[in-house]
């Protein structure tokens, strides 16, 4: 099954520990343009590696990386470790604090058809290409993807709790989340982590673009290396692994914004009526509450009006294509099949590349972008459940792109992983 290895991590020079909170950054696919500009002002912020700016961003990231290594801005640990990563957070409108417990390690960048790591959603091609270019130039990973393993007996938690009690960092991030990082160097304990994951299949929760980039990089390096032995650094990828049996896993919805759709509001609602029941809503700000407990219900927001729309139940039964029932009945699948494909006329195979569809997690920003004219209209949806994610991944199908938003996101900057051979090499057999 899945093979993991401890990481000889690169981290910021201890002399910068007091500034570590200002050196971290959001993941490349969630950092806003305004956040980027603010973070770029700090010449040591991790965003210069994760979301480099300029005409040739991958080349820029490589230059920055070389400079930081030469100047001692970042230093590599002498021995590999399992990095324990806890995130403490609350959800909007709630007082209860949750803790998502996990650890960061290298994991082999298994191709999808090896079925060691299974995905649950599609990717957006442009974002994949961007990640491949940066990885090819730097052989450096600035943030972990997020994978789920199933351990109902919680066999690793005691070791993680002990490591986190003496943390390397304990900060508050841009989300208001408390981020705590610890490390385990004990070879016997690391062996327990490797052995437990060896018996598991991993479900990819977040980071589909980065892992797909790592897979492509592994394939290219393997093809060009006649001495390939499957132990080289390019075979591996940095991943944050959390227990799917834990209660700290939260999935938030990602809404859809549309632009350059050449239908009037009247034309669109007329086309929708063939598939959906439509009810006008007096207060658009309440749209999220109106759809929350109803399957296949969505909010449709225009500049001056809003509607609650709900798929007619018979439409699911009439759908003729051969996909599993668990996928067919997902809200997000209903949205992409009946609304985006059937009503808007954007075929499924083109949705990943379409400039007409954008994605937004924040409900208030959806209202703002529609009211300002930045988007023609928005569709408000609900999040999928952990049970649905597991079922979709297990049946071998994928949801549409941006179906899940696991909260909170991991951040960049607490640690980095190198797959450059001279920095990766170590007698890892002692841990396996």
matplotlib code that plots the C-alpha trace (Angstrom):
import matplotlib.pyplot as plt

x = [0.0, 1.1, 4.7, 5.7, 9.1, 10.2, 11.3, 14.7, 12.8, 14.0, 12.8, 13.5, 16.7, 15.9, 17.0, 13.7, 11.5, 10.1, 8.9, 7.6, 3.9, 4.8, 6.7, 3.8, 1.3, -2.0, -1.9, -1.4, -5.1, -6.7, -4.5, -6.3, -4.7, -4.8, -3.2, -0.5, 0.5, 0.7, 2.8, 5.2, 6.4, 8.2, 11.2, 11.4, 7.8, 7.2, 4.9, 8.0, 8.4, 4.8, 3.2, 6.2, 5.5, 7.0, 6.9, 8.8, 7.5, 9.2, 12.6, 12.0, 11.2, 14.4, 16.5, 14.9, 15.4, 19.1, 19.6, 17.8, 19.9, 23.1, 22.3, 21.0, 17.5, 16.4, 18.3, 17.9, 17.5, 20.3, 18.1, 14.6, 11.5, 7.8, 6.4, 3.3, 0.8, -2.2, -4.7, -7.1, -10.1, -13.7, -16.4, -18.4, -21.2, -20.0, -18.1, -16.7, -13.0, -12.0, -8.5, -7.5, -4.6, -2.1, 1.4, 3.6, 5.7, 6.9, 4.7, 5.3, 3.7, 1.6, -0.1, -3.9, -4.1, -1.9, -4.9, -2.7, -3.9, -7.4, -8.8, -12.4, -12.5, -11.3, -8.6, -8.2, -5.5, -3.9, -3.2, -1.7, 0.7, 1.8, 2.7, 4.6, 6.8, 7.7, 8.5, 10.6, 12.7, 13.0, 12.6, 11.1, 7.7, 6.4, 3.3, 1.9, -1.1, -3.8, -4.5, -6.8, -6.1, -8.5, -7.5, -10.5, -8.2, -6.2, -3.0, -0.7, -2.4, -0.5, 2.8, 1.6, 0.2, 3.6, 5.4, 3.1, 3.5, 7.0, 6.3, 8.7, 6.1, 2.8, 1.3, -2.0, -2.4, -4.3, -7.5, -7.4, -6.4, -3.9, -1.1, 1.2, 4.1, 6.2, 8.6, 9.4, 13.0, 12.8, 13.4, 11.3, 8.3, 8.7, 8.7, 5.3, 4.0, 5.4, 4.0, 0.5, 0.2, 1.7, -1.5, -3.8, -5.1, -5.0, -7.9, -6.7, -8.6, -6.9, -4.1, -5.2, -3.3, 0.0, -0.2, -1.0, 2.0, 4.2, 2.9, 3.8, 7.2, 7.9, 6.9, 9.1, 12.1, 11.6, 11.5, 14.7, 16.6, 17.9, 19.1, 15.7, 15.3, 12.1, 14.0, 15.0, 13.7, 11.6, 9.4, 8.1, 5.7, 5.1, 1.7, -0.2, -2.0, -5.0, -7.2, -10.6, -12.0, -11.4, -14.0, -11.8, -12.4, -14.7, -15.8, -17.1, -19.0, -17.5, -20.0, -19.9, -19.7, -20.5, -19.6, -20.0, -23.2, -25.3, -28.7, -30.9, -32.3, -35.7, -34.2, -32.1, -35.0, -37.1, -34.5, -34.1, -37.8, -37.4, -35.3, -35.8, -38.6, -37.9, -39.0, -38.1, -36.5, -37.2, -33.9, -30.8, -28.8, -30.9, -30.3, -27.8, -30.3, -33.1, -31.2, -29.3, -31.6, -32.9, -31.2, -30.5, -31.4, -29.3, -29.4, -29.3, -28.3, -28.5, -27.7, -31.3, -33.0, -32.5, -34.1, -34.2, -34.0, -34.4, -34.0, -37.2, -36.7, -37.7, -34.7, -32.2, -34.1, -34.3, -30.6, -29.4, -25.6, -24.0, -22.5, -22.9, -26.0, -23.8, -22.3, -25.4, -27.2, -24.5, -25.6, -22.4, -22.9, -26.5, -25.2, -22.6, -24.7, -28.1, -27.3, -23.9, -24.1, -27.9, -29.0, -25.9, -24.7, -21.1, -20.1, -18.6, -15.3, -14.9, -15.9, -12.4, -11.0, -13.9, -13.3, -17.0, -17.0, -15.2, -15.1, -15.7, -15.9, -17.0, -20.8, -20.5, -17.9, -20.4, -23.0, -20.4, -19.1, -22.6, -23.7, -20.6, -21.0, -17.8, -20.0, -23.3, -24.8, -23.8, -25.0, -24.9, -24.4, -23.9, -20.8, -20.4, -20.1, -17.1, -19.1, -19.8, -16.1, -15.2, -17.9, -17.0, -13.3, -14.0, -16.2, -13.5, -15.3, -14.5, -16.6, -16.4, -13.5, -13.6, -16.3, -14.7, -13.0, -11.5, -11.2, -8.8, -6.3, -2.7, -0.4, 3.0, 6.1, 6.2, 8.4, 9.5, 10.3, 13.1, 13.2, 16.6, 18.7, 21.6, 19.2, 16.8, 19.3, 19.3, 19.3, 15.5, 15.6, 16.0, 12.5, 10.7]
y = [0.0, 3.6, 4.3, 7.3, 8.6, 11.2, 14.5, 16.3, 19.6, 23.0, 25.7, 29.3, 30.2, 30.0, 33.7, 34.4, 32.5, 35.7, 36.7, 33.3, 34.4, 37.1, 34.6, 32.2, 32.6, 31.0, 28.2, 29.2, 28.5, 30.5, 33.6, 36.6, 39.3, 41.8, 39.3, 38.6, 42.3, 42.7, 39.5, 40.3, 43.4, 41.1, 39.8, 36.7, 35.7, 32.1, 33.5, 34.2, 30.5, 29.3, 32.0, 33.7, 36.9, 38.1, 37.0, 33.8, 32.9, 29.4, 30.9, 33.6, 31.0, 29.1, 32.3, 33.1, 29.6, 29.6, 33.0, 32.0, 28.8, 30.7, 33.5, 31.1, 32.4, 28.8, 25.8, 22.1, 19.8, 17.3, 14.3, 13.5, 13.6, 13.3, 16.8, 16.9, 19.6, 20.6, 23.3, 24.8, 26.6, 27.6, 27.9, 31.0, 31.4, 28.7, 28.9, 25.3, 25.0, 22.1, 20.6, 18.9, 16.6, 15.3, 14.9, 15.9, 13.4, 12.4, 10.0, 8.4, 10.4, 7.4, 7.7, 7.6, 4.2, 2.7, 3.3, 4.0, 7.6, 8.1, 11.5, 12.7, 15.7, 17.0, 19.6, 22.8, 22.4, 25.8, 25.4, 21.9, 23.3, 26.1, 23.7, 21.4, 24.3, 25.4, 21.9, 21.2, 24.3, 24.1, 20.5, 22.1, 21.8, 24.8, 23.4, 19.9, 18.5, 17.0, 13.3, 11.2, 7.8, 5.7, 4.7, 4.2, 3.0, 6.3, 4.5, 7.5, 10.2, 9.7, 10.1, 13.2, 14.7, 14.3, 15.9, 18.9, 19.6, 21.0, 22.8, 24.3, 27.0, 28.1, 31.0, 32.5, 32.5, 34.6, 32.6, 33.2, 29.6, 28.6, 26.6, 24.4, 22.4, 19.8, 17.1, 13.4, 12.3, 8.9, 6.2, 3.6, 5.9, 7.0, 3.3, 3.0, 5.8, 4.2, 0.8, 2.1, 4.0, 1.1, -0.7, 2.1, 3.6, 7.5, 9.7, 13.0, 15.8, 18.9, 19.6, 17.8, 20.3, 20.0, 16.2, 15.9, 18.2, 15.9, 12.8, 14.4, 15.4, 11.8, 10.4, 12.7, 12.2, 8.4, 8.3, 10.3, 8.2, 4.9, 4.0, 4.7, 2.6, 4.1, 5.5, 8.8, 12.1, 12.8, 9.8, 11.6, 14.4, 16.2, 15.5, 16.4, 13.2, 13.3, 10.6, 10.4, 8.9, 12.1, 14.8, 17.8, 17.4, 20.2, 20.7, 24.1, 24.8, 26.5, 28.6, 29.2, 32.6, 33.1, 35.8, 36.3, 34.2, 35.6, 35.0, 37.6, 36.8, 36.0, 33.7, 31.9, 31.3, 30.1, 27.5, 26.5, 25.8, 22.7, 21.1, 23.1, 24.5, 28.3, 30.5, 34.2, 35.2, 38.5, 38.8, 37.5, 37.5, 34.6, 32.4, 30.1, 29.3, 28.6, 25.8, 24.2, 21.2, 20.4, 18.1, 19.6, 23.1, 26.1, 29.9, 31.9, 35.5, 38.3, 42.0, 43.0, 39.7, 36.2, 32.8, 29.4, 26.7, 23.0, 20.2, 18.3, 14.8, 13.0, 14.5, 12.4, 9.2, 10.2, 10.7, 7.9, 8.0, 5.1, 6.7, 5.4, 6.6, 8.1, 10.4, 11.1, 12.4, 14.8, 18.4, 19.5, 16.9, 18.0, 21.6, 20.8, 18.4, 20.1, 23.7, 24.3, 21.7, 21.4, 25.0, 27.0, 24.7, 24.3, 20.6, 18.7, 18.2, 22.0, 23.1, 22.6, 25.1, 27.5, 31.2, 31.6, 29.8, 31.0, 29.7, 31.5, 30.2, 33.4, 34.0, 37.8, 38.1, 36.3, 39.0, 41.7, 40.4, 40.1, 43.5, 45.2, 43.6, 41.6, 38.5, 38.1, 35.9, 33.4, 30.0, 29.2, 25.6, 23.5, 21.5, 17.8, 15.6, 13.5, 10.4, 11.5, 12.2, 8.7, 7.0, 8.9, 8.1, 4.4, 4.0, 5.3, 8.4, 12.0, 15.1, 18.3, 20.6, 22.7, 20.4, 20.4, 23.0, 21.3, 23.8, 25.1, 25.1, 24.1, 27.1, 27.6, 28.6, 26.5, 23.9, 23.0, 19.7, 19.1, 16.3, 17.4, 14.2, 15.7, 17.1, 14.1, 11.3, 9.4, 5.7, 5.6, 1.8, 2.3, 3.7, 1.1]
z = [0.0, 0.4, 1.3, 3.3, 4.4, 7.0, 5.6, 5.9, 6.0, 5.0, 7.5, 8.1, 10.0, 13.8, 13.9, 12.1, 14.5, 16.0, 12.5, 11.4, 11.4, 8.8, 6.7, 6.1, 3.3, 2.0, -0.5, -4.1, -5.1, -2.2, -1.9, -3.2, -5.4, -2.5, -0.1, -2.7, -3.1, 0.7, 1.1, -1.7, 0.2, 2.6, 0.6, 2.8, 2.7, 1.5, -1.3, -3.3, -3.7, -3.8, -6.0, -7.6, -9.6, -12.9, -16.5, -15.8, -12.3, -12.1, -13.0, -10.4, -7.7, -8.6, -8.2, -4.9, -3.6, -4.5, -2.9, 0.3, 0.6, 0.0, 2.4, 5.1, 5.1, 5.1, 6.5, 6.0, 9.0, 9.3, 9.9, 8.7, 10.8, 10.9, 11.4, 13.5, 12.5, 14.5, 13.5, 16.1, 14.8, 15.1, 12.5, 11.7, 14.1, 16.5, 19.8, 19.9, 19.1, 16.9, 16.4, 13.2, 14.0, 11.5, 10.4, 7.4, 5.5, 2.1, 0.2, -3.1, -5.9, -7.1, -10.4, -10.2, -11.8, -9.1, -6.8, -3.7, -3.6, -4.8, -5.8, -5.5, -7.8, -11.1, -11.6, -13.6, -16.3, -16.0, -12.3, -12.9, -15.6, -13.3, -10.5, -12.9, -14.1, -10.6, -9.4, -12.5, -11.9, -8.1, -7.1, -4.0, -2.4, -0.5, 1.0, 1.7, -0.1, 2.3, 2.4, 4.5, 6.0, 8.1, 11.6, 13.8, 16.7, 16.7, 17.0, 16.2, 18.2, 21.5, 19.7, 17.9, 21.1, 22.8, 19.9, 19.8, 23.5, 22.7, 19.4, 16.9, 16.1, 17.6, 15.6, 14.3, 10.6, 8.1, 8.7, 12.4, 12.9, 15.5, 13.7, 15.7, 14.3, 16.2, 15.0, 15.8, 15.2, 17.1, 14.4, 16.3, 16.4, 12.8, 11.9, 13.5, 11.3, 8.2, 9.0, 9.8, 6.5, 4.6, 5.2, 4.1, 0.9, 0.9, -0.2, -1.5, 0.3, -1.0, -3.4, -6.5, -8.7, -6.8, -6.6, -10.3, -11.0, -8.8, -10.7, -14.1, -12.8, -11.6, -14.9, -16.9, -14.6, -14.7, -18.5, -18.8, -16.1, -17.4, -13.9, -12.3, -9.1, -7.6, -4.6, -6.1, -4.6, -7.6, -6.7, -3.6, -2.6, 0.6, 2.2, 5.3, 6.5, 8.8, 10.2, 8.4, 11.7, 13.6, 14.2, 13.2, 9.5, 8.1, 4.5, 3.4, 0.2, -2.9, -4.8, -8.6, -10.3, -14.0, -16.5, -20.2, -20.2, -23.0, -21.6, -20.0, -16.5, -18.1, -20.7, -18.1, -15.7, -18.6, -19.6, -15.9, -15.5, -17.7, -14.9, -11.7, -9.7, -9.2, -6.3, -6.0, -2.7, -1.1, 0.8, -1.1, 2.1, 3.5, 0.5, 2.3, 5.0, 2.6, 0.8, 3.7, 4.5, 1.0, -1.5, -5.0, -3.9, -4.8, -4.6, -7.8, -7.3, -9.8, -9.3, -8.4, -7.6, -6.2, -6.5, -4.8, -7.4, -6.8, -9.3, -10.0, -8.5, -11.6, -13.5, -11.6, -12.4, -16.1, -16.3, -18.6, -18.3, -16.4, -13.2, -9.7, -7.7, -5.0, -7.6, -9.6, -6.4, -5.2, -5.2, -6.9, -9.6, -10.2, -10.5, -13.1, -15.1, -15.2, -14.6, -16.2, -19.0, -19.8, -19.1, -19.9, -22.6, -21.4, -22.0, -19.0, -20.8, -21.3, -17.8, -16.4, -19.0, -19.2, -18.4, -17.9, -14.5, -11.4, -7.9, -4.6, -1.0, 0.6, 0.4, 1.0, -1.8, -4.2, -3.4, -3.9, -7.2, -8.6, -7.3, -8.7, -12.1, -11.8, -12.3, -14.2, -11.5, -8.8, -7.8, -4.1, -3.1, 0.0, 1.0, 0.5, 3.5, 4.6, 4.0, 0.4, -0.3, 0.9, -1.1, -4.3, -3.9, -3.2, -6.3, -8.6, -9.9, -9.4, -8.5, -10.6, -9.9, -6.7, -5.1, -1.7, 0.5, 3.5, 6.3, 7.4, 4.6, 5.4, 5.0, 3.2, 5.1, 8.3, 6.5, 3.0, 1.3, -1.2, -3.8, -5.2, -5.0, -3.1, -0.4, -0.4, 0.1, 3.4, 4.5, 4.8, 5.2, 8.9, 9.2, 7.0]

ax = plt.figure().add_subplot(projection="3d")
ax.plot(x, y, z, "-o")
ax.set_aspect("equal")
plt.show()
